[in-house]
Every structure is written in C-alpha cells, then in structure tokens.
Amino acid sequence: MPSPNQIVINTSPLIAIIAALGDLKILQSLYIDILVPFEVSQEILIGGSTYFGVNEFQAASWLQKQSSPLKISPFLLNSLDLGEASVIQLALNEKITTVCIDEAVGRRIARLSGLLVTGSIGILLRAKREGYLLSMKTAIQNMLNHNIRLSQTVIDFALKESGESL
C-alpha cells in the first residue's frame, strides 16, 4: 500500500514555501519521502544562485532530487508545462499517491490521473494542524511580498481553516 508520507512536488510550491517560511524544513517534518523530478530541479536551478529560492533548494539535501529526465507521456506534455507533467509522471511511475501542484490545470489533470493533490497552502495548513508553529497570516503576507499569486478566495480559506480569520 502506498504511503501517505510520500509526495512529489512541483516548482511553484517549493518557491512558495520558501517565500512563506524562508526554507523547506517544513516538508521534512511532514513527509518521509519528498521527490523532486529532474525537470523541476532544472526549473529552479536555471537562474543560478542569484534567483530566489535556489540556495534554500540546494541546502535541502534531504529532498530526493531525481538525477535524470523522465520519459513523460505525450498527453501530459501536451496538456501541462514540463514541471507539472514531470511531477504527475514521476508520481505515477513510483506509485506515489500524492502530488503538490499549485496551478489549477495541473491539479485537475493530476486528479484525473487518480492522484491526490495538495498545494503550498495545503502544506502550510497541514503543518499548522500537526502543531508546527506558524502564523498563516504572516506566511501568506510573505508569499505576497515575493509575488506569489494567491486569490482572495484561497487567502480567505487558508485563514479560516487555520483559525486566523478576522
């Protein structure tokens, strides 16, 4: 039986979590195995160490960063960007049931592929529920300050679920 403690994660949630909290350690406390497809690593590293999040991503040596590109199904490649397609393909290949994708189309196709989906806000909410000390308001403000786009609906939901709504 697949473990709920395994996840395959996309680029935008990695960057959003770094923006929210300053690092990726929260993932290590929530999951045993965090897989990052080669394609996602390349998206993050392409800008070099001057790009936001690169140093924090490289410092997270416990992430299982895949070392070679995936053979991705044409359906996924034609429907999604390379990062999202690789996350779904790796999850299917490794029989991992949960993916972390923030973009709506990627989330929809992941669900259609039989996967469970969470996103950066879902990770923060889970962490808070499990006792991780964080302020959802501060995390969201940090994300917005780093130009992470969140709809008002998502913000309101996150604050309500975390018990921090006005």
N, C-alpha and C positions, 0 to 999 in steps of 0.2 A: 504494500500500500504506500502511495507517495506521501512524503512528509509535508505537513503544513508549515514546517520550519525552513522550507526552501523557497527561493524566489529568483526570478530572472528580472533584471532591472534595466530600464532604458535611460538614455542620456538626460532627458529633461527632469525626471525625478531626482537623479543624482545631483544635478546642478541646483535644483530647488531645495533639496535637503541641506546642501552646503550653504546656500543663501540663508535658509531659515535658522540653522544652528551653528554654522561655522565649520562643521566637519561631518563625517559619515558614521561616527561611532554608534549612533542610534540603531543603525542597521545591524551592527554586530550584536547588539543586545536583544534584538527581536528575532533574528534568523540564525540558523546554524550554517546554512549554505546560501551565499549570495553570489549568483552567477552574472557575469557581465560579458556579453558577446564581444568578440573581437571587433566587430563593426562599431559597437557603442564606444569601446575604448578609443578607437581611431577618431570618432567624432569629438570626443573630449580632448584628446591629446593633439589634434591637428594644429591648434593655435600656439602650441608651445607653452612654456611655463608662465608667460605673461597673461594668458587667458584665465578668466575667473574659474576657479574650481579645480584647475589642473593639479596644483600642489597637493590639495586635500585628497583628490582622487589617487594620486600616486602614493601618498602616505598611507592609504588604506590597503596595506599589503595583504590583509586577510580576505579581501574580495577575490573571488575566483574568476580572474580575468582570462578569458579564453585566448589561446595563442595563435589561432588560425581562423581564417574566414569560413563561414558556413556555406553550404550549398542550400540556398533558400528557394522555396517553391515559387514558380512564376506568379501564381495567384497573389502571394504575399508581396512580392516585389512590385507587381503592377498596381497594388492597392495602397501600399504604405511607403513611407520613407525607409531607407535602409536600416536605420536603428530599430524602429518598431518591428519591421519584418524579421530582423535577426533575433529579437527578443522572443517573439512568438515561435519562430522556428527552433531556437535552442530549447525552449520550454517543451515543445512537442518531442524533440529528439531525445531529451533527457527524462521525459515523463515527469516533469515538474508541473504541478497544477496551478501555480500562481505566478502572475507577472505583474510588474509595476510599470504602468504606462499612464501618462497624463493626458495625451491627446485623444479627443473623442472618437475619431475614426479608428485609431489603433485599439482603443478599448473595445469598441464594437466588434472588430474583427477577431480580437482575442477571445471574446465571449462566444462568438460564432464558431471558433475553433475549439470550444469546450474548456477554455481556461477560466480560472477565477482571476479577477482584476482588482488591483488596488492602485493608488496613486500616491503622490507625495503627501497630500493632505491625509489620506487614509493611513499612511505610515505614522504620521505625527499623532493622529487620533489614537491609533493602537498603542503607541508608546505611552501616551498620557493615561489611557485606561489601565495599562500594565504598571503604572507607578513611576514612569520616567518623569522627572521634574522638568516641566517646560511650560512656558506661557504660550498658548496658542495665539493670543493677540500679538505678542512680540514676534513669534515665528512668522506669522502672516505679514506683519509690517516689514520684517527683514526681507522676506521674499519680494514684496512690492518694491522695496528700496533697491533691489537688484534687478528690477524689471522682469520679474517672474509674473506672468499674467494669470490672474485669478478673477473669475467672475464674482460679482456680488453675491450670487446665489451660493457659490462654493464657500465664500468667506462666511456668510451668514450660517450655513450648515455647519462649518467647522467650529465656529464659536458656540453655536447652540449645543452641538454634540460634546464639546469639551467642557460645557458648563460655564463658559466665559461670555455668553451673550449679555447684552445690555438689559 
